[in-house]
Amino acid sequence: MQNDKTTLKDLSFYTSGEGGVFQLIDYTVTQAGKEMLRRHIQTPPTSFEDLIALQDAIRFLALNPEQWTATISNGTLVMLEKFFESADHAGAAPRGISLTIGAFFEKLFNRNQYSFTQFTISHLSDFLTGCRELTQILTLRDVPDKLRSTLQEMKDELEGQRLTEQVISVDKTTSYKELARLSYQARRELKNPVYRLLHHYAKLDSWHSLAVATVSNAWIFPQLQPSFPICMQAEGLYHPLLTAPVAYKVDFSEEHNFLVLTGANMSGKTTFMRTLGVTALLAHLGMGVPASNFRISFLEGIITNMHVEDNLIMGESYFFAEVQRIKHTAQKLLQPKPHLVLMDELFKGTNVHDAYECTKAVVEGLLCHNRHIMVLSTHLYEVAQQFSHRKDIIFNYFVTDMSDQGSYTFSYEVKEGISNDRIGYRILQKEGVLDLLQRDAPQP
């Protein structure tokens, strides 16, 4: 699956503060694991087979939480980085009487170096011990192939180094003489093997994070299907960031791959589309999704047209930026594999007549691409009415409850059909905007 920065931003996957989707799934132990998780989100598995293998690995970790090691911490990895950075500056190997007398003088006159040697070898020992603990998973039954492969590579690294056992056996009683010897040898013999182990551990840390997030949020693992025939079916689907969400039911297929959403502003159209995008992405990360049932075909990518920005430096208008994003979408739709396309209120940067003509033309073009799952929200009800005769289009709307007194409430429920709710004027009245504008300003 391919996801660009615009899509991740439109889906609110990352936020500058707390509350983004990333915070919900980030249970990584280390910074290296967190960075690996970020890369995984940007470049999920590129084939259906790889995704199935990854889901099996994450599901196994979710079902066996007691197998994870608590020996490795972020501080462990930070100290290892400092330890191996100092390898290029270390002097000759300690030997002879300097090791016996040196321990006393190091502790007396160079306490920082003495403590650094003790501390770093201790962390190296913890890291190797933690990696060994993880490889014990290999002794269990039915370990998925993808997980087994990574753990076997870790095990091979551990068994291929003669210093491993000596470093793991370090404890508080180990003499400074032995620590100094191990420090010197480890920096020369274990640097590359440990860096490879760090890479394997970071990968496992990111997978474990997705497993923990699935369990902690009480999400379910989706049913993954090959790319064709396209499908996206869900019950009890909800946005994971909402505290009291309204659940959705969706049913996309080759015969019904295009959904047109109507409804008043603030009624829930954008949240609905973000829910589809977020859950599709979570499914393609190999983890669970917020739904009671979820089935989806393997997608090539997610494309969003939601919050386009103009470019003042290049002199591009908002409308031109919208056109460029639609052009990008059209190029992606020429690819043979399916995409999820989410379009929210197209052509907001032009007048109503132009917006109607442009949206109508785009919809006509999109209907030629039935290999993709597409959702369009619009407040231009005339566009929806223009295509109301099409049996291959799903028409849904969000309910707005309006009273005779002019007040309104949103239930965020989705119903079949096309809405004609128009509450913009009521909102102006309710917020007192018109009253403010009609008041006379005080005389200076």
C-alpha positions, 0 to 999 in steps of 0.5 A, spaced: 500 500 500 502 507 498 500 513 502 503 520 501 503 525 506 497 528 504 493 522 505 496 521 512 495 529 514 487 528 511 486 522 515 489 526 522 494 520 523 499 524 526 497 531 530 502 536 533 499 534 540 496 529 543 490 525 540 492 523 533 491 516 531 498 514 531 498 515 539 493 510 539 497 505 536 504 507 539 506 502 544 513 501 542 518 501 548 524 504 544 525 510 540 528 505 534 521 501 535 517 508 534 521 510 528 520 503 525 513 504 526 513 510 522 516 507 516 511 501 517 505 506 516 508 510 510 510 503 507 505 498 509 506 491 505 506 491 498 503 485 496 497 481 499 501 475 501 506 479 505 500 483 509 497 476 510 504 474 513 505 480 517 498 479 520 499 472 522 505 475 526 502 480 529 496 476 531 501 471 534 504 476 539 497 479 541 495 472 543 502 471 547 503 477 551 507 474 556 513 472 551 515 479 550 521 481 554 521 486 559 529 486 559 530 491 554 528 499 555 529 505 551 535 507 555 538 500 553 539 502 546 541 509 548 547 507 552 549 502 546 549 507 541 554 511 546 558 505 547 559 503 540 560 511 538 566 511 543 569 505 539 573 509 534 576 513 540 578 507 544 586 506 546 590 499 546 587 493 549 588 494 557 593 489 559 598 487 565 598 490 571 594 496 569 588 492 569 589 491 577 592 497 579 588 501 573 581 499 577 583 503 583 585 509 580 580 509 575 575 509 580 579 514 584 581 519 579 576 518 573 570 516 576 566 517 570 570 513 565 569 507 571 562 508 571 561 508 564 564 502 563 560 498 568 554 501 566 555 500 558 557 493 559 551 492 563 546 495 558 549 491 553 548 484 557 541 486 558 540 487 550 543 481 549 539 477 554 533 480 552 534 478 545 535 471 547 529 471 551 525 473 545 528 467 541 525 463 546 519 464 542 522 459 537 520 453 542 513 455 541 508 451 537 505 454 530 510 460 530 508 464 524 513 464 518 515 471 518 516 472 526 520 465 526 524 468 520 526 474 524 527 471 531 531 465 527 536 471 524 536 474 531 538 467 534 543 466 529 547 473 530 547 471 538 550 464 537 555 466 532 559 471 537 563 467 542 563 474 546 555 473 547 555 468 553 561 472 557 557 479 556 550 476 558 554 473 564 556 480 567 553 481 574 554 486 580 560 481 582 564 482 575 571 485 576 573 491 573 578 487 570 573 483 566 569 489 565 575 493 561 577 487 557 569 485 555 568 493 553 575 493 549 573 486 545 565 488 545 567 494 541 571 491 536 567 484 535 560 486 537 559 492 533 556 490 527 552 484 530 549 488 535 547 493 530 543 488 526 540 485 532 538 492 534 534 492 527 531 486 528 529 488 535 526 495 532 522 491 527 519 486 533 518 492 537 513 495 532 510 489 531 509 488 538 506 495 539 501 494 533 499 487 537 498 491 544 494 496 541 489 491 538 488 488 544 488 494 549 483 498 544 479 491 543 479 491 536 478 485 531 483 483 526 480 484 519 478 478 514 483 480 508 482 478 501 485 478 495 485 485 491 479 482 486 474 482 486 474 489 490 470 489 497 470 493 503 464 490 508 464 492 515 459 492 521 460 496 527 465 501 524 467 507 528 472 512 528 477 510 534 478 517 536 471 519 538 469 517 545 462 516 544 462 514 536 456 512 532 457 505 529 457 505 521 455 499 516 458 499 509 458 494 503 462 496 497 463 491 492 464 491 484 457 492 483 457 498 488 463 501 488 461 508 488 458 512 494 455 519 494 454 522 501 450 528 502 448 532 508 449 538 512 455 541 514 457 538 521 453 532 520 458 527 520 460 526 512 468 528 513 468 523 520 465 518 516 470 518 510 476 519 515 473 512 519 474 509 512 481 511 511 483 510 518 480 503 518 483 501 511 490 503 513 490 500 520 488 493 516 493 494 511 498 495 517 497 488 519 493 490 526 486 490 528 481 495 526 475 498 530 469 494 528 465 488 530 466 485 523 471 488 517 472 485 511 477 488 505 480 487 499 488 488 498 489 495 496 494 499 492 493 505 496 489 510 499 488 517 496 484 523 499 482 529 496 480 533 503 484 539 505 487 541 499 492 547 501 494 553 496 501 555 495 503 562 496 510 561 494 509 558 487 503 563 486 498 557 486 491 558 488 486 554 492 482 552 486 489 550 482 491 546 488 485 542 488 485 541 480 492 538 481 490 533 487 484 531 482 489 530 477 494 526 481 488 522 483 486 520 476 493 518 475 493 513 480 486 510 478 490 508 471 493 503 475 491 496 475 490 495 482 484 498 487 485 504 491 480 507 496 479 514 494 476 519 499 473 526 496 470 531 501 467 537 498 470 538 491 472 545 488 471 549 494 475 554 491 471 556 485 464 559 485 458 554 485 456 554 478 463 552 476 463 547 482 457 544 480 460 543 473 467 541 475 464 536 480 459 533 475 464 532 470 469 528 475 464 524 477 462 522 470 470 520 469 470 516 476 464 512 474 469 509 468 473 506 474 470 500 477 476 497 480 476 502 485 472 504 492 470 511 491 467 516 496 464 523 494 461 527 499 458 534 497 453 539 499 451 540 492 445 536 492 444 538 485 450 533 483 447 527 487 440 528 483 444 528 477 446 521 478 440 519 482 438 514 476 445 510 477 444 503 480 451 502 481 452 508 485 450 508 493 447 514 495 447 515 503 446 522 507 447 524 514 441 526 518 439 533 521 434 534 526 430 541 525 425 544 529 420 549 527 423 554 532 429 554 528 434 549 532 437 543 529 441 537 532 445 532 529 444 524 530 450 522 526 446 517 523 447 514 516 441 513 511 439 511 504 438 517 500 439 524 498 439 530 503 436 536 501 438 539 508 440 547 508 442 549 515 447 555 513 442 560 514 440 557 521 447 557 523 448 564 522 442 566 526 443 561 532 450 564 533 448 571 533 452 573 527 446 577 523 444 580 529 451 583 530 452 585 523 445 589 524 447 593 530 450 600 529 457 601 531 458 606 537 460 613 535 467 615 536 
